[in-house]
Amino acid sequence: MADTTTSAPRARRIGPVNLRLWLPLLWIALVIAAAIFAPLLAPHDPLEQDLMLERLPPWFIAGSEPGYWLGTDSLGRDVLSRMIYGARIALIVSFTAALAACVVGTAMGLIAGFYGGWWDRVISRLVDIWMAFPPVLFAVLLVAVLGTGLGSVILAIAVIDWTRFARVIRAETMVQARMDYVDSARIGGARRMTALISEILPNILPSVIALLTLEMGIAVIVEAILSFVNLSISSDDPTWGAMIAEGRGAIHFAWWVLLFPLISLFLTVLSFSTLGEGLKRHFDPVLQ
Amino acid sequence: MKPHAHTLDVIKLNIALPNGRRLLRDVSLTLEPGEVRALVGESGAGKSMIGKSVLGILPPNVTITEGEILLEGQHLNMMTPATRRKTVAQSAALIPQDPLTALNPVRKIGPQIVDPLVRIQGWSRSDAEARALDLLDRVHIRDPKRVMGSYPHELSGGMRQRVLIAAAFAPSPRLIVADEPTTALDVTVQKQILRLIRELQQETGTAVLFVTHDMGVVAKISQKVTVLFAGKVMEDAPTPEVFTNPRHPYTRALIAATPSYADLDRPFSPVPAALIKDLHARIAQDDMLYTGGRR
């Protein structure tokens, strides 16, 4: 290694990296737009039933009605409108629940990884115990105790999934805490806690962001599962999970009721997890 | 701050692990202003632990069980943690062993040198930046402005070590602990870095506690030597004397074990196992007396 020359910045892999970032962002932006402008975008009231128009097929199949682009379900409700309104619930749950899990889990992971000793022992055992429960069963149990409703769903997801953050962040903090730059900061007069927050945390942030986006995808799934078993919010409210549950019975003759919400659920979860990986690369000056 | 003849006094310092294992045994040493003292010994002898005790960065499970550390005449271990932090930050600095991990990878070089000057020394940002540029120039970095705006991973190991030397000297500390600053570098770079530290040290008159395992480095840079074995001081003498007339058999063995580039045919002579065994036995005896006397 020559002493006085700088290594040239590594060539960026423009194609795959950018696609990995932009394709998911595009889909998520679309979902966010649908959620925000639902009343403007939805062609019909998502709750409006019309038994005369039950199980209409989507526009590209004979027998469809104009205006009902993706067909209707067994109660004659517009599938497209329900999907658009369903995006609202999916996003509210995924953002708030993932953020709550992230804040709690990251704090726990930082403390356990940095202070070690009893802090680490207590937090790590807690995580072990927590992870011994099957997550979905745990969620069902929690919602059953807390009662259904948006708040309970969010709380249940946060309570279950903080351990994901705690475990990973703890390990990363332990690695960073051993680095000499932490000592340098402390010699420079920083308290241990200041060193943790201002020196170590920025190094862990790419992982936090990646986990957060991943967790958003997971939250969408958990919410869908809870809706599927009718434990999310009231069964009238349009959620993707409830739509899938409802379409399941009619899959042989009205597959669109199930398929379209399933596709959007799939794309959303996939986007969140791909975006997480893409963002991690994007924010890490070394990986760049 | 009252005037004091010594920059650093370490008096009968003992540190230990929670299980009672002693890492330093009654270590005493002094550093006068402008003096370079080498701290030599094999790995695990506790060399780095002395520097870490002084700077207050011992690992969380290691504690000072006995002894005093005085920085410019001030008792460090009688201070509150906050005062201690401030005192150390104001008058001591570290040149770390591994330049690859000693700079925060997500922060640019500039702020990493400048911020402590502003925060601890209370300089204005423009003064601190001028000082940083000046020092980067003095450690022979060609384009200091660009380096200030770079991330650590954009620099080579040798460059990073120069940056760290600049950062250590920037606040004009009274004491610098250099913890094996050349160990992680290429042999060709080692020499330049060593010369650089000596140059700046002589210009600024900073006292340096130079931790190393390399007797060749000791001869080049220091005026005094402390030889450590298993956390115990074996010999404490002026550098020339250690080489011409080593008093302790362990020191003699260490010098004999140093490979010579001038004479590659000379057979390699490791420290004799019998000597090490004997030393350990004596230390074990000491430890029995030490703990027996206290309990």
Contacts between the chains, C-beta under 8 A, distances in Angstrom:
chain1	res1	chain2	res2	distance
A	1	B	156	5.0
A	1	B	157	6.2
A	1	B	158	7.3
A	1	B	186	6.6
A	2	B	156	6.6
A	3	B	156	6.0
A	3	B	158	3.9
A	3	B	159	6.7
A	3	B	186	7.9
A	3	B	188	7.5
A	3	B	189	5.2
A	3	B	192	7.0
A	4	B	140	8.0
A	4	B	141	7.8
A	4	B	142	6.2
A	4	B	156	7.7
A	4	B	158	7.6
A	4	B	159	6.8
A	5	B	156	6.8
A	6	B	150	7.0
A	6	B	154	5.3
A	6	B	155	5.9
A	6	B	156	7.1
A	6	B	159	7.3
A	7	B	153	7.9
A	7	B	154	6.6
A	7	B	155	7.9
A	7	B	156	6.8
A	9	B	154	6.9
A	115	B	60	7.6
A	116	B	60	6.1
A	117	B	60	6.8
A	117	B	61	7.7
A	179	B	101	4.2
A	179	B	102	7.7
A	180	B	96	4.4
A	180	B	97	7.1
A	180	B	98	5.7
A	180	B	101	4.7
A	180	B	102	3.8
A	181	B	101	6.4
A	181	B	102	5.5
A	181	B	103	5.8
A	181	B	104	4.4
A	181	B	105	7.9
A	183	B	52	8.0
A	183	B	55	7.7
A	183	B	57	4.5
A	183	B	94	7.0
A	183	B	96	7.0
A	183	B	102	7.9
A	184	B	94	6.4
A	184	B	96	6.6
A	184	B	102	5.7
A	184	B	103	7.9
A	184	B	167	7.9
A	185	B	104	7.6
A	186	B	55	8.0
A	186	B	56	7.0
A	186	B	57	5.4
A	186	B	85	7.6
A	187	B	55	5.0
A	187	B	56	7.5
A	187	B	57	6.3
A	187	B	88	6.3
A	187	B	89	6.6
A	187	B	92	6.9
A	187	B	93	6.6
A	187	B	94	5.2
A	188	B	89	5.5
A	188	B	115	7.9
A	188	B	116	4.1
A	188	B	119	7.6
A	188	B	120	6.3
A	189	B	85	5.1
A	189	B	86	6.0
A	189	B	88	7.4
A	189	B	89	3.2
A	189	B	90	7.8
A	189	B	116	7.1
A	189	B	119	6.8
A	189	B	120	4.9
A	190	B	85	7.8
A	191	B	81	8.0
A	191	B	82	8.0
A	191	B	85	6.9
A	199	B	104	5.6
A	202	B	104	7.6
A	202	B	106	4.7
A	202	B	107	7.2
A	203	B	104	7.0
A	203	B	105	6.3
A	203	B	106	5.4
A	205	B	106	7.8
A	285	B	105	6.8
A	285	B	106	6.1
A	285	B	151	5.1
A	285	B	153	6.6
A	286	B	105	5.9
A	286	B	153	5.1
